[in-house]
């Protein structure tokens, strides 16, 4: 489906596009579109020619690899407002290195990589914006390699919960993690088997470190959780947070 002007403002708000001139953006928009995927529908497969990159409008997409014995490893998960596959436009052999699949009904904007790349010559701000995005992803991937190499499954899971808790390190707030994907997908993303993932959650729950309500994980004792991953944590006034927790799960 070709893009219409109703989507222009929505796309313009993204940092990869808001630095472009109107003329440059118009050229890119003319070679863009919107695609709707059903749950578990494949967007592209590993080895396909990487002629486009994507922006998730609604829903969620997982990037994954499949081993020879049929096991899947989740490489990354992208939700609304996130782009993926844009870095491949700078690679000589432009093929997607992974598979992409919708985890639910999903709408995705797609953009012609060559057209976008040609317009970057007219916008240094957009070049720096894309460089920043690529640098952040490289930093995250480097950190992930370190964690997979030297840390155990519990460390990876606890570290994920701490990094994604919605209190943003505000010690006066209730720390909760709203899972944006299934536990099995998250386990794969953290390179943990679903069984081990469940056992760790159960152990943390028995230790009164977390509580679980549907797709929300409540961090009861973030100070002790931080100690599990070697972080220093001051007094979080846990007793004052108990009432918040009880109200939340009531």
N, C-alpha and C positions, 0 to 999 in steps of 0.2 A: 504494500500500500504506500503510495507516494505521500510525502508529508504535505500538510496544508498549513496555512498561516496560524492556525489555532495552536499548533505545537511549537512555533518558533520561539515564543517567549519562554516556554518551559525549557527548551534546549539551551537557549541563550543564558540561562541562569547557571549552567554548569561551567566550572572554571576553564575547561578546555575550549569553550566557545565565547565566553564573555569578553575576551580580550581582542577578538577579531573585529575588523571593520565591518560595516554593514555590507559592503560589496563582497568581501571575502566570505562572510557567512552566507550570503545569498547563493554564491557559487556552490558551496558545500551542501546547502539545503536542497538545491536542485538535483543533487545526486545522492539523496538520502531517502529513507523510508521507515515504515513501521511494520513490524511483523508480530503476529500473535502465535504463541506456542501453547499447546496443551501440556498437562502434567506428563513428565517423562519423555517429551518429544525432544529429539536431537536437533540442535541448531547447526553444528558442524562436527566433523570427525577429524581426528588426528591425520595430518597429511593433506587435508584439503587446501587448495590455494587460498591464502589469506588476503582476499581482495577487500574486505570490510572490517571495521571495528564496530563496537556496540556500546549502547547506553541502556541500562535496564530502566524502563519506565515504571512498570509494576511487576510484582512477582519476584522470582529468584532463579538464578542460574548457577549450576555447579560446573567447574572444570575438573575433569578427571582423566586418569589413565587406566588402562586395562592390561593386566599382566597376561602372559601366555596361558596360564591356568584359569583365566577368567575372573580373577579377583580385581576389584576396583579400588583405586586410591584417589580420594578427593584431593585435588591440588589447591583449589580455592573456591570460595562461595561469594557471589555478588548479588546484592539486593538493589532496590530502587535507588536511582541517583548515582549508581556506580558504573564506570566504564571498564571494558576489558578488551584485550586483543589489539589495542592501539599501538603498543610498542613494536609489534611485528612489522609495521610499515617501514621501519628503519633497518630491517634485516634483509640481506641479499636474497636468501632463499625464502620467499614469503609463503610459508606453509604453517598452518596451525599445529603447534607441538602437542596439543591435548584435544580431548573431546569436550563438547559443551552440551549440557542438557538442562531443560527447565525442570525444576523440582515441584512446580505448581503451575497453574495457568498464568502465563507471563506475556507481557508486552515489551518489545525491545525495539529501540531505534537503531537503525544501521546506517553507517556512513562509509562512503567510498574512500579508502585509505590513500590512494594516489591523489585524488582531488584535495583531500585535507592536507596532505604533505606539501602539495604545490602551493597552497595558500599560506603555509607557514613562512614562506620566503617574504611575505608582506607584513608579518606580525612578529616582531621580536618578543613581545609580551607573551604571546601564545607559545612561542618556543620555550621560554623560561618556565611557563606554567606546566608544560608537558615534561620538561626536564625535572621539575620538582616532583611531579607525580611519579615518574620513573625512579627517581632517587629514593622516594619513600617506599616504593614497592621493593626495590633492591634491599633496602635496610631491613624491611620486614622479612623478606625471604632469607637474608643472611641470619637474622635472629632465629628464624624457624629451623634452619640447618643446625645451628648451635644447640637449640633445645632438643632436637631429635637425636643429636649425637651424644650429648653428655647428661641429659636429664631423663628421669623415669616418667612413667605415665601419670602418676599422681602429680608430679611437679607441673607437667604440661597442662593438665586439667585445672588445677588450682590457679595457675598463672593466667589461664584464659578467663576464669571467673573473675579474678581481680581486675584484669584489664578491661573487661566488658561490663563491670558493675556500673549501674546508672547513677551512682552518687558522685562519680567523677572525683573520688578522693575527698569529698566533703564529709568529714567525720560526724556531722550533726544529722546526716540523712540516713535513711534506711537503704542498705546496700542490696540491690536486687539485680539479677541478670535475666532478661527476657530473651529466651532462645528464639532466634529468628529462623531456625531450621530444625529438622528432626535430630534426636539424640544420636541416631545411627550415623547420619551424615556428619555431625559434629565430631563423633568419635573417629571416623575415617579421616577427617581433616586434621585431627590431632595425632594421627597414627596410633590409635588405641582401638583394640577390638571392642565391639559392643558389650561383650560380657565383662571385660575389665573396666570399661567405662561405668557400667552399672554398679560393679563392686566398689569402685572408688567413691561414687556418690553415696552408696549405702554406708560405707565406712565413715565418710565425713558427716553424714547425718547422725550416725550413732555417737559420734564424738561431739555432737551439739555445735558443729561448726556451720552447718547449713540446714535449711529447711526447703522442701520442695512442694510447690503447689502448681499442678498442671504443667505448663511450659515456663514457669517462673522458678528460678532458684534464688532463695533468700540467703544472703551471707550474714549469719548471726554474729560470728566472732572473726572479724576481718583481721584483727591483730594477730591471732593465732594462725590464720590462713597465710598471712604475710610471712610469718616465721617459717612456715613449711617450705616457702620458696626463697628463704634467705633474705627477705626484706625487713627493714626495721619499721616497726609500727608503734606509735604512741598510744596513749589511752584513748579509746574510742567511745567511752561512756556506754559500754554495752548494756548495762542495766536499764538505762533510759531508753534504749532502743527496743527492749522486749515488748513494751506496750504497743509500739508501732508494728512490730512483727505480728503480735496477736490480733491486732485490728486488721492487718493485711490479709491474714489467712482465715479470718472469721467468716 
